Every structure is written in structure tokens, then in C-alpha cells.
Amino acid sequence: MSSDAIQIPILEGCGELKIGIVTTLWNKGLVSMLQQSAEQYFSDCGIQTIVHAEVVGAWELVQASKKLQRSCNGVLALGTVIKGDTYHFELIAESATQGLMQLNLQSNVPVTMGILATLTLEQAEERANPAKLNKGRELAFTLLHTIKQLDG
């Protein structure tokens, strides 16, 4: 873990928020770890309403996130893209990231990009694992912090 990692506080005043979480079927075990950590953090912050959507892969995260933006205060898009032997990794990771960024530019409802784009399965496991880097919790904090900043 990096020595400059931020401490993630429990945010107050979040109980009335409605959060959307979009997850992918690809690398479901890894994505489930991210989702469970994120949902635990949301619960710790008092959030009771979470809307779920599941898509096949990272490419589809954009469309599902856009749909959830219509009814939620914020959306967390979770997936993994692990480099293989072809250029597919770069195309999907870049396109999904750009698509999610465009959603943020087009709406005041934030979408947090939670796609782990890694070179190896081991890197993805380290980032998804709650006992290691715990990116699910970090991404949930990022979303709630952004919502509070935009509402403030």
C-alpha cells in the first residue's frame, strides 16, 4: 500500500441519498469484492437505498450508468479489464473511461469510474481485496465526497 494513501472517513448526512451501483459479469469474483466493500462503506455512512444494475462487461457500464443517473444522486460503475494478448484491453479501458467521463460532463449527477484496468490478475486481486488496497471502499468514498461537493 502506498504511504500517501488517504484516510477514508465516514461521511455524515448521507442517509437520504440514493446510490446506483453498476457491476459487470466479467471477472465477477473481483467485481463482487469491490461491490461488497463499497456497499459496506455506504452502509457505514447511513445510506439505505442502493439501486443495482448488472451488465456483461466494462463497455456496457456507460449505458447502464447513464440510465441510473436519472433516478439516483450518484452512480458507482464497477468492473475490471485485465490485459490479454491483444489490443482489446486498451480499446475497452479507454472507451469505457471516456464514456463515463462524458456522463459527468453532461450531468450534475456524478458517476465514479471504478474500472480496475490492470496488467495482471494479481494486480486486480490486490486492488479489489478488502484486506489489501480495498479500492471498493475508496471508490465509494470518492462518490459520496463528490456528491457532497456538488451539493454544497
N, C-alpha and C positions, 0 to 999 in steps of 0.2 A: 504494500500500500504506500502511496506517495506520502511524504512527510508534510506536504502542503494541502492535504485533504481538508475540506471544510467540515466543521462540526454541524450536524443536522439537528436543529432544534424542533421541538413540537410547536407547531403554529396554532395560535389561538384564534377563535372566531371563524372557524371553517365549517361548523356543523350544518349550516344551511346550504352548503354548496352541493351541486350535483355534478359528479365527475364521470366522464366517459373513459373507458379503457378498451382499446382495440388490440387484440393479440393475433398472432399468426400460428398456423398449424405446423409450418416448417420449424424444426428444432423445438418442438413443443415442450420438452423437458426443461430446456434452458429458459424459454419464454415463460413457462409456469413459475420458475423461481423468481424471475423479475416481477411477475404479476403478484405473487404472494407477498413479496417484500413491499411492493407498492401499496397493496391493499391493507397490509398491516399498518403502514405509516398513515394512510388515510384514516383508518380506524382510530389510531392514536390521536389524531387531530380532530376527532369527533365527527367525521364525515360518515353519514349513514346511507346516502343514496349514490350508488355506483351503477352505471349502465354499461353492459358488456356487449362487445361485438367481436366476432372471430372471422378472420379471413384466411386465405390459403398462405399467402406469402407477403413479403415486405412491399412489393409493388402495389398490392391491394390496400395497404394501410391508409393511403391517401384518401381514397374514395370513402371508406368507412369512417375515417376521422372527420371528413367534411360533413357527412350525414349527422354525426354525433354533435358537431359544433352547433347545430340548430337547436338542440334541446339541453345542452349541458353548459356549465360555467367554464369547463376546461376539459381537454382530452389528452390522454396519455397513449401514444402509439408505441407498442412493444413488439419487437421482432429481432431476428438475428440473420445476418448474412455472413457466411464463412467462406473465405476464398477457396476456390477449387482450382482446376487446371485450365479454365477458360476465362475469357473476358467478362463473362456473365456477372461475376461478383461486382466489378466496377460499375457496370451499367445499372444494375438493380440498386446498389447502395447509393449511388449518385442521384438517380432519378427519384427514388423514394424520398431522400433527404430534401431535394429541391422542391418536390411536390408538397411536403409538409411545411417547408418554409413559406411557400406561396399561400398556403392556407392561413398562416399567421399574418401575412401582409394583407390579406383580403378580409379579415375578420378581427374583431376585438376579443374573440374567444380563443384563448391560446391553445395550441397543440404542442406538446413536448415530444420531441423526437427521441424515442427510446429504442433505436435500432442499434444493436451491437454489430458493428462491422469489423470483423477480426480476421486475422490471417490464419488462425488455427482454432480448432475446437477447444484446446486447452485455454487459450486466451478468453474465449467466450464463457467457458465454465467458471473461470476465476472472476470474471466481471458479474456474472449472474448469481453466483453463490452468495447467500446472505452471510455466511461465515467468513467470506473473503472481502471482495470490493463492494458488494451489496449495491449494485447500480440501480436496482429496482427502488430502493428507499431513496436514493439520491435523486432519481428522476421524478418520483412523487413529490419530494420537497421542491424541486425545480418548478413543477407545475403549480403547486399551491403558492409559492413565493411570487411567481409571475402573475397569477390571478390577483393576488393582494396588491401588487404594484400597479396593475392596470385599473383596479377598482379605487385605488387611493387618490 
